[in-house]
Amino acid sequence: MVERFEQFSGLVSGIYRQIQKLEREEMEKYGLKGAFAQYLVVMNRRGDGMTAAQLCEICDKDKAAISRVISEMEEKGLVTRTGEKDYRATIALTEEGHKAAAYVADRATVAVTKASEGLTDTHRKLLYASLELIYSNLEKICEAGIPETI
């Protein structure tokens, strides 16, 4: 069981590091931080704007991280805030933000396609279903704590 834990956690951590590296390298070309990639894609998909709370929920990030990113993106002219300048403000991409998001989406499509070479549609569906189940189970464990026994 310990070997499975080591293999699983090592692979998940390694995948995450590789994703971060790709985001960082691609976003640097656009003069942005790697962390912006996920937020730009999510906000672009929600073209009508969203609140910081919604962005937190979708990206599974904490309030402080989202606040910092939104402030930086606003300074760079990628987003605008309407309404109160707080957590309930509507945040929307500017024209420049939409351009950056389109760039990220294009690069992400290439990366995902190349990273999943050799996977059939069936394998991909099973992989994502398995990851969703593991994520859900881990959420439950985090809420309740690790049981004393199996």
C-alpha positions as CSV (number, residue, x, y, z in Angstrom):
1,M,0.0,0.0,0.0
2,V,2.9,2.4,0.8
3,E,4.3,1.8,-2.7
4,R,1.0,2.7,-4.2
5,F,0.9,5.9,-2.2
6,E,4.5,6.8,-3.2
7,Q,3.8,6.1,-6.9
8,F,0.5,7.9,-6.9
9,S,1.7,11.0,-5.0
10,G,4.9,11.1,-7.0
11,L,3.1,11.0,-10.3
12,V,0.5,13.5,-9.3
13,S,3.2,15.9,-8.0
14,G,5.3,15.4,-11.1
15,I,2.4,16.1,-13.4
16,Y,1.5,19.2,-11.5
17,R,5.2,20.4,-11.7
18,Q,5.3,19.8,-15.4
19,I,2.0,21.7,-15.9
20,Q,3.3,24.6,-13.8
21,K,6.6,24.6,-15.9
22,L,4.6,24.8,-19.2
23,E,2.3,27.5,-17.9
24,R,5.3,29.5,-16.7
25,E,7.2,29.2,-20.0
26,E,4.2,29.9,-22.1
27,M,2.9,32.8,-20.1
28,E,6.4,34.4,-19.9
29,K,6.2,34.7,-23.7
30,Y,3.2,36.9,-23.1
31,G,4.8,38.8,-20.3
32,L,2.6,37.2,-17.7
33,K,2.9,34.8,-14.7
34,G,2.2,31.1,-15.1
35,A,-0.6,31.3,-12.5
36,F,-2.6,33.5,-14.9
37,A,-3.2,30.6,-17.4
38,Q,-5.9,28.8,-15.5
39,Y,-7.7,32.0,-14.5
40,L,-7.7,33.4,-18.0
41,V,-9.1,30.2,-19.5
42,V,-11.9,29.9,-16.9
43,M,-12.8,33.6,-17.2
44,N,-12.8,33.4,-21.0
45,R,-15.2,30.4,-20.9
46,R,-17.5,32.6,-18.6
47,G,-17.5,35.5,-21.1
48,D,-20.1,37.5,-19.1
49,G,-17.8,37.9,-16.1
50,M,-17.8,36.4,-12.7
51,T,-17.0,37.2,-9.0
52,A,-13.8,36.3,-7.2
53,A,-15.9,33.9,-5.1
54,Q,-16.9,32.0,-8.3
55,L,-13.3,32.0,-9.6
56,C,-12.2,30.6,-6.2
57,E,-14.8,27.8,-6.4
58,I,-14.1,26.8,-10.0
59,C,-10.3,27.0,-9.7
60,D,-10.2,25.5,-6.2
61,K,-8.0,28.3,-4.9
62,D,-8.2,30.3,-1.7
63,K,-9.5,33.9,-1.5
64,A,-6.1,35.5,-0.9
65,A,-4.5,33.9,-4.0
66,I,-7.5,34.9,-6.2
67,S,-7.4,38.5,-4.8
68,R,-3.6,38.8,-5.6
69,V,-4.1,37.4,-9.2
70,I,-7.1,39.7,-9.9
71,S,-5.2,42.7,-8.7
72,E,-2.2,41.8,-10.9
73,M,-4.4,41.1,-13.9
74,E,-6.2,44.4,-13.4
75,E,-2.9,46.3,-13.3
76,K,-1.9,44.6,-16.5
77,G,-5.2,45.6,-18.2
78,L,-6.4,42.0,-18.5
79,V,-9.6,42.4,-16.4
80,T,-11.9,45.1,-15.2
81,R,-14.0,45.1,-12.0
82,T,-17.5,46.5,-11.9
83,G,-19.4,47.3,-8.7
84,E,-17.8,47.2,-5.3
85,K,-14.0,46.7,-5.4
86,D,-14.4,43.7,-3.1
87,Y,-15.0,40.0,-3.4
88,R,-18.5,40.5,-4.8
89,A,-17.4,42.7,-7.7
90,T,-17.9,41.3,-11.2
91,I,-14.6,40.6,-12.9
92,A,-14.5,40.5,-16.7
93,L,-11.8,40.1,-19.3
94,T,-10.8,43.2,-21.3
95,E,-10.1,42.9,-25.0
96,E,-6.4,42.3,-24.1
97,G,-7.5,39.7,-21.5
98,H,-9.5,37.9,-24.2
99,K,-6.4,37.9,-26.5
100,A,-4.3,36.4,-23.7
101,A,-7.0,33.8,-22.9
102,A,-7.2,32.8,-26.6
103,Y,-3.4,32.4,-26.6
104,V,-3.5,30.2,-23.5
105,A,-6.4,28.1,-24.8
106,D,-4.5,27.4,-28.1
107,R,-1.3,26.5,-26.2
108,A,-3.2,24.3,-23.7
109,T,-5.0,22.5,-26.5
110,V,-1.6,21.6,-28.1
111,A,-0.1,20.6,-24.7
112,V,-3.1,18.4,-23.7
113,T,-3.1,16.8,-27.2
114,K,0.6,16.0,-27.0
115,A,0.4,14.9,-23.3
116,S,-2.4,12.4,-24.0
117,E,-0.9,10.8,-27.1
118,G,-1.5,7.1,-27.0
119,L,-4.6,7.3,-24.9
120,T,-7.8,6.1,-26.5
121,D,-11.1,7.8,-25.8
122,T,-12.0,4.9,-23.5
123,H,-8.7,5.2,-21.6
124,R,-9.2,9.0,-21.3
125,K,-12.7,8.6,-19.9
126,L,-11.6,6.0,-17.4
127,L,-8.7,8.2,-16.3
128,Y,-10.8,11.2,-15.7
129,A,-13.5,9.2,-14.0
130,S,-10.9,7.6,-11.8
131,L,-9.3,11.0,-10.9
132,E,-12.7,12.5,-10.1
133,L,-13.4,9.6,-7.8
134,I,-10.1,9.9,-6.1
135,Y,-10.5,13.6,-5.7
136,S,-14.0,13.2,-4.2
137,N,-12.8,10.5,-1.8
138,L,-9.8,12.7,-0.7
139,E,-12.2,15.6,-0.1
140,K,-14.3,13.4,2.2
141,I,-11.2,12.2,4.0
142,C,-10.0,15.8,4.4
143,E,-13.3,16.8,5.9
144,A,-13.7,13.8,8.3
145,G,-10.1,13.0,8.9
146,I,-8.3,9.8,8.0
147,P,-10.1,6.8,9.6
148,E,-8.2,4.8,12.2
149,T,-8.6,1.6,10.1
150,I,-9.5,0.6,6.6
